Amino acid sequence: MEINNLIKKIKNKICNKIKCEKILIEDKTYLHKKHKNFDPKKFHIKIILESSELKTKKKIEANKYIFSILEQELKVHIHSIQLHINQRN
């Protein structure tokens, strides 16, 4: 999968499940290119998410929820995720 398509897919999946005031998704794959087990078919993604909906959840619960939404992408297309959740009031 091409990175821009993956980013669109991730954004759509998250926004369909969670009310997001702001979502930013970046490709950080370059951080892994020199690693021994680097796979060019898998990406390193950084997600910055702002959601008042997630403010009712503990940080670990919010992280697990995002990871469950992206379960299939994690198996097939994502090597690593940096997840930053800003829980707005």
N, C-alpha and C positions, 0 to 999 in steps of 0.2 A: 504494500500500500504506500502511496505517495504521502509525504508528511503533511501537506496542506489538506488532503482529504481526511487524514487521521485527526488532525486538529479540529476540523469541522464536525466530524463524527463525535468526538469527545465532547465538544461544546454542546452539540444538540442533545446528546444523551444526558449530560448533567443538567442542562436547562429544562429538559422535559420532566425531570424528577424533582428538582429543587428550584425554588424561587431564588434567582441570583440577581443581586443588584449590580454586580460587576464580575466578569470572568475574563481572565487573560491566560492564554495558553502559549507557551514558547517551546521551541525545539532546542534542546540542550544536548543533542546527540554528540556534538563535537567533544564533550567532556569524556566520552568513552572510546573514542576512535583508536587510542593507543593501548587500550586494555587487551590483555591476552585473549579473552573470550569474546571480543567484539563481534557482533553480528549486524551487518549492514541492513538487515531486514527488520531490526528492532530499534526502537527509538527511546531516547531519554526525554521525558516531557516535564516541563515545569508548569504547574497550574496554580494561579493566584485567584482565589475565589472569595467574593464578599457576599454573605448571605445572612439576612436577619432570621430566616427559617432555621438555620443551623445553630442559632444562639441558644436554643433550648437543649442542645445536645452537648455532652462533654466532648472535649477535643478528640479523644480516642474513638468515641462513637461516630463523630462526624467523619473522621478519616476512614473508618471501616465502611461507612455508608457510601462514600465516594468510590472506594475500592470495589465495593460490591456492584455499583453501577457500571464500572469499567472492567468487570471480571473477564469478559471475552477478549477485550483489547489487551489486557495484561497477559493473557495466555499466548496471544498471537503476534501482537505488534509492538508492545511496550516492554522495554528492558528495565526501565527505572522511572519513578515518578517523584518529583519534588512537589509536595503539596503544602500550600500556605492558605489557610482558611482564616479570613477575618470575619469574626462573628459580630455583626453590627447589632446595635440596640435599636 
